[in-house]
Amino acid sequence: MFDLSTAMLTAVLATFFTAGLVKGITGMGLPTVAMGVLGALVSPLAAASLLIIPSLVTNIWQLFAGPSFKPLLRRLWPMMLAIVAGTLLGSAWISGGDTKATTPFLGLALILYSAYTLFARQLNFPRWSERFLSPLVGGVTGTVTGATGVFVIPAVPYLQALGLSKDDLVQALGLSFTVSTVALAIGLGAYGAFEPDRLAISALAVIPALAGMWAGQRVRNRISPAAFRRGFLVCLLLLGCEMATRHLL
């Protein structure tokens, strides 16, 4: 059973408000922030279970906010199919509950994502390369998602390298994150990882997540999203380092 103490519940709800705030300001980051912070407080399995409903609600919102859902689905369906397959396979790892294995892997995923986003140059892939890259990227993303609950590696850098317009990129990210969330939910359910108390808290966490998104959108024009994102990524990098080395100390 999950610890339902007042302190833990407060920490969970505060985490989802913060994750929603990051998503509202930068357009992404809710699952990554939630997994990073909650994964430092509870097992990655518990964190992934809590993530499902807020992630699904906010990503469906993002997915259908743009005009290009059908064209993007026709273009990216091989990647989406591979994400589902990889996530279902990878879910066996996180569902096993071995925190000595899953926590460092989650930390490594956070390090890779934050370091790449901070320091790597923008990639560009020609349209013809998608035929073989999309299934490959989808399979790797799905495996990482299933093992860690983090949806962004390597899906986000790949989608950013396809030359999509700003609106289409936001919608493509919403599509990838929605498919990843649904696949992760199916994978966790198949391995009996869901518990009623976790689902109840996950549903409750939708409220602070949406409140955080609203707040982030309100302050987006009053701060520098680029500077905020850099600070967020540095914090994520440090958190990932701590998680990756926790069982070595």
N, C-alpha and C positions, 0 to 999 in steps of 0.2 A: 504494500500500500504506500501511497505517496504521503509525505509529511504535510499535514494540513494546518500546521501552526500558523498563528496570525503573522508572525515574522516572515515565514516562507511565502504565504499568500501575498503579503505586501510586496516582497521582493519580486515575485513573478509578475504582478500587475504593473509595478514600476518598470520592470524590464520591457514589457510589451509597449508601454507608453513611450519609452525611450526609443525602442525599435521603430515604432510608428513615426516618431518625430524624425528620425534619420531618413525613413522612406519618404516622408512628406517633403523634406528639404532636398534630398538627392535623387529621388525617384526609385530607389532600391535600398536593400540592406536589412529589411525587417527579419527575414529568416536567419541571416548571418549574425546579426546582433543578438537575436534571441537565443540562438544555439551557442554563441560564444559566451554570453553572460550566464545563461542558465546551465550550460555545460560545466561552468566553474562552480556551480552551487549544488547541482544534482547530477545523476548519471546522464550521459548523452541520450540513452534510451528514454528516460523520463522527459528530458528537454524536448526531444523530437515529438513525443506524444502530445506535449503541451502546445507545440508549435502548429499543429495541423490546422485547426479551425481558424485562428487569426490569419495564418498564411493564406489559406484558401480564400477567405472573404476578401482580403486586401488585394490579392493577385487577380481574382476574377474581376474586381473593380478596375484594376489597371488594364486587364486584357481587353475588356469591352469598351474602354474609354476612347479607343481610336477607330479609324474607319477601314482598316485593312485586315480584319481578322481572316476572311476567307483567302485572300491572296497569300498572306503569310503562312497560313496552314497548308496550302498547296505547295508552297516553297519549302517549308521546314518539316513536313510530316516525317521524313526518314529520321531526322534528329529526334523528334518527339517519340517515335516508336522505339528508338534505341534507348532513350532516357527511361521509358517504362521498363524495358527488359533489364537494363543495368540496375535500376533501383530495386526491382523485385529480387534480383540475385544478391545485391549488396545488403539488403535488409536483414539477411540471416546473421550478419556480423553484429550490427547494432542491437538486434533483438536478443542476441546471446547474453547481453548484460555484463560482459567482461570489461570493466572500466579501465583496467590496466592496458587494454588494447585499444579500445574505442576513444578514450580521452586523448592520448597522444596523437592519434590519427586525426581527430577533430582539430587539435591544435595545429597540426601540420597543414590541414586544409585552410585554416584561417591565415597562417603565415604565407602560404603560396598566393592566396587571393590578395591580401593586403600588400605584399611585397611587389607582386606583378602590377597591381593598379598604381602603386606609388612610383615605381621606378622603370617599368618596361615601356618601350616605344609602342605606339599604335601600330598594329598589324593590319594588313589589307590582303584579302583573299579574292581572287577572281571568281566570277559566277560559276565558271565551269568546274572549279575545284569542289563545289558544294556536294557534288554527286558522291564523292567518297569521304569528304571531311565531315559532313553532317552526321552520318551514322557513327563514325568513329568518335566524334566529340560527344554525341548523345550517349553512347555506351559508357564512355569514361565518366561523364557527368552523372549518369544514373548510378554507376558503381559508387562514386564518392558520396552521392546523395544518400544511397541506401546504407552506407557504412557510417556516415557522420551526421546526416541531417542538413548538410550545407549544400545549397543548390547551384553555387556560382562558378565552380571550377570544373572544366574549362569553358562552360557555356557562355558566361558573360564576355570574356575576351573574344571568343569566336564570333558571337553576334555583333559585337562592336566592330569587328573587322570585315563585315559584309557590305559596308557602304550604305546601310539603310538610312533613311531620313530620320530626324530626331523623333518624330511621332511614331514611325514604324518601329524604331528600335525600342522605344518604351513598350509598345504593344507586343513586340517579339519577346522581350524579357518577361512580360506578363504571361505570355503563352508558355514559355519554358518553365517558369516558376509554378504556374498552375498545374501543368502536367506532372512536374516533379512532386508537388504536394500530394496530388491524388495518388500517384504511384507509391509514394512513401506511406500514405495512409493504408493502402491495400497491402503493402508489404508488412507493415507492423501488425495489421489485423490478421494476416495469414499466419503470423508467428505468435499470435496470442499476446501481443505486447500492450494492447489497450486495456486500461482499467477505468471503471466508471468515474472515479474521482478525478482522474487526469482529464477525461473528456469534459467533465463539468467545468473544471478550471480553464480548460482550453476555450470553451464556449464563453466563459466569463471574460477571458482575456481579449476577446474581440472589442470590448468597449474601450479599454485604454489604448489598444492598438489604433482604432479609428480616431480616437481623440488625439493621439499623438500625430497621426497623419494630418488631421485638420490643423493642428497647431503648427506643424512643420510647413504646410502650404501657406499659412498666414505669415510666417516670418521669413519665408524664402527670399522675398524681395528686399528684406531689411538687413540681410547678412550676405556674405560671399559664400555661395554653395560650394565653390571649389576649395576655399580655405577650410570650411567646416568639414568637407569630405576628407581632406588631408589629415586633419586632426583626428577624425574618426578612424581612419585607416591606421594611423600610428598607434592609437589605443588598441585596435584590433590586432595589430602585429605583436604588441607587447603581451596581450592576453594569450594569443596563440603560442608564443614562446613559453609562457608560464605553463600552459596546459601540456605542451609537447614534452616538457622536461620534468613535470610534476613527479612522476614515478621513478625518476632517476636520482632525485635528491634524497 
